[in-house]
Amino acid sequence: MKPLLVIALAIAVGYVSYEYVYPPLADAMKFTKHVPKKEEPKQEVVVAPAPKPVKKEPKIVMEAPAPKPEMKPEEPKPEMAKAPEPPPVDPNAFVAPVFPPVDEVTQNWAVVPKGFFSTPKQVTMKKDLELKMQMGKATAATTFKSGTKIFVMGQEGTNLVVGASAGSPMRGLVGMDDTDFKDVFTAAYEQVKVVQTENARKAHEYRLASAERAKNAPASSGGGSSSNDKPTKDADGTYPLLLASMKSGEVTEIKPDNIKSWSDPAQEKIDGAEYWTVNVKYETQTMFGKFETEAQARIKNGRVEKWVYTGSGEVVP
């Protein structure tokens, strides 16, 4: 019996030591218990099908709104400079006539106005030329040196009809550009423009003076064939008394067909005599074409006493 008790006691001591004394000692000595490995159950491997590619939507990046600028107090805008107002138009101011350019007058030198050749014009040769001069059936060749003066009688296309002198019956042709004809024509045209402008200015001044005289003229007393007989005006704006003067040849430059306008009659005292006056604007033919001119009919004792240019006061032929 005794040996059995010793064995039981040894087993109990061994069990207690194994359970309570060995673990702290094993921990201190870093021993591990021998634990038999448990067999883990085998896991079945399931092969999943490959996922389909997912189409990614593009990401929209929202940009943060820009910061609003700070509101600064509005600065006063500088005032725009106003364009100066044009001066008021003076109804009595003189308006100079407008003349066409020389290229238009001559149709680019293809048709020089025939009136310019009414008297021979002297031009200068620009280069040496031998010209065939002809009179009837007779022909002669003449050499003209550069700088030589020659007379122009007319135009044939781009050529000028020339003669050695103003009265020479011999005629020849020379190219227009072989002479200084264009310079001569242009200088003469510019001079006419100056004269015409001055005449228009004088005519304008005369009209103003005429209107002033009419204000101060005595009232018409009428009756008989005195100077106070006012000329009658037809419905078409013409005056029978003035038309009769033209038809009778008292004036030849002014024709009823070339009159552009007729003024109303005005009573004036001119050079101490009392007249009824009527101004007419008409076209007159010059060496450079037609120009507008103004004339005045002075009426006394029931007839046109004379026609004068309102610009110069000279008698109209």
Secondary structure per residue as TSV (DSSP state, phi and psi in degrees):
chain	resnum	aa	ss	phi	psi
A	1	M	-	360.0	-40.0
A	2	K	H	-64.6	-43.6
A	3	P	H	-63.0	-33.4
A	4	L	H	-67.1	-38.8
A	5	L	H	-65.2	-38.7
A	6	V	H	-64.9	-40.0
A	7	I	H	-66.7	-41.8
A	8	A	H	-64.5	-39.3
A	9	L	H	-66.0	-38.7
A	10	A	H	-65.5	-38.8
A	11	I	H	-65.7	-39.8
A	12	A	H	-65.9	-43.3
A	13	V	H	-64.0	-41.3
A	14	G	H	-63.1	-37.7
A	15	Y	H	-66.8	-45.0
A	16	V	H	-63.1	-41.7
A	17	S	I	-63.5	-39.1
A	18	Y	I	-67.6	-36.1
A	19	E	I	-84.3	-33.7
A	20	Y	I	-117.3	-27.0
A	21	V	I	-97.6	-38.3
A	22	Y	H	-67.4	-42.2
A	23	P	H	-58.2	-48.7
A	24	P	H	-62.8	-38.2
A	25	L	H	-66.6	-37.9
A	26	A	H	-67.8	-36.3
A	27	D	H	-66.7	-41.2
A	28	A	H	-66.8	-35.6
A	29	M	H	-92.6	1.6
A	30	K	T	59.0	42.2
A	31	F	-	-92.3	150.8
A	32	T	-	-117.1	148.0
A	33	K	-	-70.1	150.8
A	34	H	-	-88.2	102.7
A	35	V	-	-108.3	122.5
A	36	P	-	-65.0	136.3
A	37	K	-	-69.5	133.7
A	38	K	-	-86.6	139.8
A	39	E	-	-77.1	120.2
A	40	E	-	-79.8	142.3
A	41	P	-	-67.0	141.4
A	42	K	-	-69.8	130.5
A	43	Q	-	-95.3	135.0
A	44	E	-	-76.2	131.6
A	45	V	-	-90.0	116.5
A	46	V	-	-101.0	121.6
A	47	V	-	-88.1	111.8
A	48	A	-	-83.7	144.1
A	49	P	-	-63.2	149.0
A	50	A	-	-63.9	132.4
A	51	P	-	-67.1	144.1
A	52	K	-	-69.0	143.1
A	53	P	-	-63.2	131.7
A	54	V	-	-93.3	125.2
A	55	K	-	-75.0	116.3
A	56	K	-	-82.4	130.3
A	57	E	-	-75.3	138.6
A	58	P	-	-61.9	135.7
A	59	K	-	-75.5	130.9
A	60	I	-	-94.2	116.8
A	61	V	-	-92.7	115.5
A	62	M	-	-83.3	116.8
A	63	E	-	-80.0	141.6
A	64	A	-	-68.1	135.6
A	65	P	-	-59.8	141.8
A	66	A	-	-63.5	144.9
A	67	P	-	-65.5	135.7
A	68	K	-	-67.5	135.5
A	69	P	-	-65.9	149.0
A	70	E	-	-66.7	133.8
A	71	M	-	-75.6	117.2
A	72	K	-	-95.8	151.6
A	73	P	-	-60.3	130.9
A	74	E	-	-64.2	127.1
A	75	E	-	-79.7	144.2
A	76	P	-	-64.9	130.2
A	77	K	-	-73.9	139.0
A	78	P	-	-67.2	139.1
A	79	E	-	-69.9	133.0
A	80	M	-	-71.4	136.6
A	81	A	-	-68.0	127.1
A	82	K	-	-77.9	138.1
A	83	A	-	-65.9	138.9
A	84	P	-	-63.6	136.6
A	85	E	-	-70.6	138.3
A	86	P	-	-64.2	146.4
A	87	P	-	-63.2	149.0
A	88	P	-	-60.3	143.5
A	89	V	-	-76.3	126.9
A	90	D	-	-83.3	115.8
A	91	P	T	-63.7	-18.6
A	92	N	T	-98.7	6.5
A	93	A	-	-72.5	149.2
A	94	F	-	-79.7	133.1
A	95	V	-	-112.5	115.2
A	96	A	-	-67.4	144.8
A	97	P	-	-68.5	153.2
A	98	V	-	-104.7	129.3
A	99	F	-	-109.3	142.1
A	100	P	-	-68.3	151.2
A	101	P	-	-65.2	159.5
A	102	V	H	-62.7	-33.5
A	103	D	H	-64.1	-32.6
A	104	E	H	-74.6	-39.1
A	105	V	H	-62.2	-37.6
A	106	T	T	-99.1	3.1
A	107	Q	T	53.1	52.1
A	108	N	T	57.9	38.9
A	109	W	T	70.0	10.8
A	110	A	T	-82.0	-31.0
A	111	V	S	-137.9	90.6
A	112	V	-	-74.3	135.3
A	113	P	-	-51.3	130.7
A	114	K	G	-61.9	-28.7
A	115	G	G	-60.9	-24.1
A	116	F	G	-66.8	-23.4
A	117	F	G	-97.5	13.0
A	118	S	S	-61.5	-29.7
A	119	T	S	-127.4	142.6
A	120	P	-	-57.8	137.2
A	121	K	E	-110.9	134.1
A	122	Q	E	-87.7	130.4
A	123	V	E	-128.9	171.1
A	124	T	E	-114.7	135.8
A	125	M	B	-72.2	140.5
A	126	K	S	-95.0	-16.7
A	127	K	S	-153.8	166.1
A	128	D	-	-70.0	130.7
A	129	L	E	-142.7	143.7
A	130	E	E	-102.5	115.8
A	131	L	E	-108.1	141.1
A	132	K	E	-89.7	113.7
A	133	M	E	-97.0	135.4
A	134	Q	E	-131.4	142.0
A	135	M	E	-138.2	105.3
A	136	G	T	65.9	-124.4
A	137	K	T	-92.5	-10.7
A	138	A	E	-80.4	135.4
A	139	T	E	-131.0	139.6
A	140	A	E	-141.8	138.9
A	141	A	E	-95.0	128.0
A	142	T	E	-128.8	136.0
A	143	T	E	-95.5	129.6
A	144	F	E	-114.0	120.6
A	145	K	-	-78.5	156.7
A	146	S	T	-59.0	132.3
A	147	G	T	96.1	-9.2
A	148	T	-	-72.9	141.5
A	149	K	E	-83.0	140.2
A	150	I	E	-142.9	154.2
A	151	F	E	-105.4	136.3
A	152	V	E	-102.0	128.7
A	153	M	E	-110.4	-16.6
A	154	G	E	-179.7	-168.7
A	155	Q	E	-137.2	139.3
A	156	E	E	-132.9	97.4
A	157	G	T	64.4	-124.6
A	158	T	T	-91.2	3.9
A	159	N	E	-104.2	156.3
A	160	L	E	-107.9	141.0
A	161	V	E	-86.4	119.2
A	162	V	E	-125.4	164.1
A	163	G	E	-142.8	157.0
A	164	A	S	-68.3	-25.9
A	165	S	S	-145.8	168.7
A	166	A	T	-64.1	-34.3
A	167	G	T	-101.1	6.1
A	168	S	-	-72.2	133.8
A	169	P	-	-78.6	-13.3
A	170	M	-	-75.4	136.6
A	171	R	B	-127.9	145.8
A	172	G	E	-144.4	174.1
A	173	L	E	-118.5	138.0
A	174	V	E	-139.3	143.1
A	175	G	E	-62.4	137.3
A	176	M	G	-58.1	-40.0
A	177	D	G	-75.2	-7.0
A	178	D	G	-86.1	2.4
A	179	T	B	-130.9	176.2
A	180	D	T	-97.7	31.5
A	181	F	H	-57.6	-43.2
A	182	K	H	-61.5	-38.4
A	183	D	H	-67.2	-40.2
A	184	V	H	-64.2	-45.8
A	185	F	H	-63.2	-45.9
A	186	T	H	-63.1	-41.6
A	187	A	H	-63.3	-41.9
A	188	A	H	-65.3	-38.9
A	189	Y	H	-65.6	-41.7
A	190	E	H	-62.7	-37.5
A	191	Q	H	-66.4	-40.2
A	192	V	H	-64.3	-38.3
A	193	K	H	-61.5	-39.4
A	194	V	H	-63.5	-45.5
A	195	V	H	-64.5	-44.9
A	196	Q	H	-64.5	-38.7
A	197	T	H	-65.4	-40.7
A	198	E	H	-66.4	-39.9
A	199	N	H	-63.4	-40.4
A	200	A	H	-64.8	-38.0
A	201	R	H	-65.0	-44.0
A	202	K	H	-65.0	-37.6
A	203	A	H	-64.5	-38.5
A	204	H	H	-63.2	-46.2
A	205	E	H	-62.9	-36.6
A	206	Y	H	-65.5	-39.6
A	207	R	H	-63.3	-39.9
A	208	L	H	-64.5	-43.3
A	209	A	H	-66.1	-37.3
A	210	S	H	-64.2	-41.7
A	211	A	H	-63.6	-36.8
A	212	E	H	-68.4	-39.8
A	213	R	H	-64.6	-38.0
A	214	A	H	-64.0	-32.7
A	215	K	H	-64.8	-36.7
A	216	N	H	-92.5	0.2
A	217	A	S	-73.4	148.3
A	218	P	-	-67.2	152.4
A	219	A	-	-64.5	146.7
A	220	S	-	-70.4	131.0
A	221	S	-	-93.5	-17.5
A	222	G	-	68.6	177.6
A	223	G	-	90.6	140.7
A	224	G	T	62.2	-153.9
A	225	S	T	-113.6	35.8
A	226	S	S	-72.9	175.4
A	227	S	T	-67.2	-13.4
A	228	N	T	-87.4	4.4
A	229	D	-	-71.8	113.4
A	230	K	-	-76.3	129.6
A	231	P	-	-65.3	138.6
A	232	T	-	-83.4	149.4
A	233	K	-	-116.7	129.4
A	234	D	-	-75.7	170.7
A	235	A	T	-64.0	-27.8
A	236	D	T	-84.1	3.9
A	237	G	S	92.0	-3.2
A	238	T	-	-92.1	167.6
A	239	Y	-	-118.6	117.4
A	240	P	H	-55.8	-37.0
A	241	L	H	-63.5	-39.3
A	242	L	H	-74.5	-38.5
A	243	L	H	-63.0	-37.8
A	244	A	H	-65.0	-36.4
A	245	S	H	-64.7	-39.8
A	246	M	H	-67.2	-45.5
A	247	K	H	-66.4	-29.2
A	248	S	T	-80.5	-5.9
A	249	G	T	87.8	11.8
A	250	E	S	-66.1	-22.4
A	251	V	-	-141.7	136.2
A	252	T	S	-109.8	-26.0
A	253	E	S	-73.1	-29.9
A	254	I	-	-97.7	124.8
A	255	K	-	-119.5	148.0
A	256	P	G	-56.6	-33.7
A	257	D	G	-73.2	-23.4
A	258	N	G	-102.2	9.9
A	259	I	E	-82.2	128.8
A	260	K	E	-94.5	-33.3
A	261	S	E	-156.3	154.4
A	262	W	E	-123.7	136.4
A	263	S	-	-88.7	167.9
A	264	D	-	-75.4	152.9
A	265	P	-	-65.4	145.1
A	266	A	E	-133.6	141.5
A	267	Q	E	-96.8	124.8
A	268	E	E	-136.3	157.1
A	269	K	E	-111.6	111.7
A	270	I	E	-122.8	124.5
A	271	D	T	52.8	39.8
A	272	G	T	82.9	-4.8
A	273	A	E	-113.2	147.1
A	274	E	E	-94.0	133.6
A	275	Y	E	-135.1	156.1
A	276	W	E	-96.2	132.4
A	277	T	E	-120.9	144.4
A	278	V	E	-134.1	125.8
A	279	N	E	-96.1	140.6
A	280	V	E	-127.5	140.5
A	281	K	E	-105.6	131.2
A	282	Y	E	-146.4	164.0
A	283	E	E	-95.6	131.3
A	284	T	E	-119.4	144.0
A	285	Q	E	-84.2	128.7
A	286	T	E	-123.6	177.9
A	287	M	T	-65.8	-15.4
A	288	F	T	-108.5	14.9
A	289	G	E	109.0	-162.2
A	290	K	E	-89.3	136.0
A	291	F	E	-127.3	148.6
A	292	E	E	-80.8	133.1
A	293	T	E	-130.7	159.5
A	294	E	E	-126.9	136.2
A	295	A	E	-134.4	165.2
A	296	Q	E	-130.0	132.9
A	297	A	E	-94.7	125.8
A	298	R	E	-105.5	120.5
A	299	I	E	-112.7	129.7
A	300	K	E	-147.2	137.2
A	301	N	T	56.6	37.9
A	302	G	T	76.9	16.4
A	303	R	E	-146.7	159.1
A	304	V	E	-78.4	113.6
A	305	E	E	-77.4	-38.6
A	306	K	E	-166.3	160.2
A	307	W	E	-112.2	132.4
A	308	V	E	-132.6	152.0
A	309	Y	E	-71.6	130.8
A	310	T	T	-70.9	-18.4
A	311	G	T	-79.3	-49.8
A	312	S	T	-105.1	-16.9
A	313	G	-	80.3	0.6
A	314	E	-	-74.6	153.4
A	315	V	B	-71.7	134.9
A	316	V	-	-79.9	129.0
A	317	P	-	-68.2	360.0
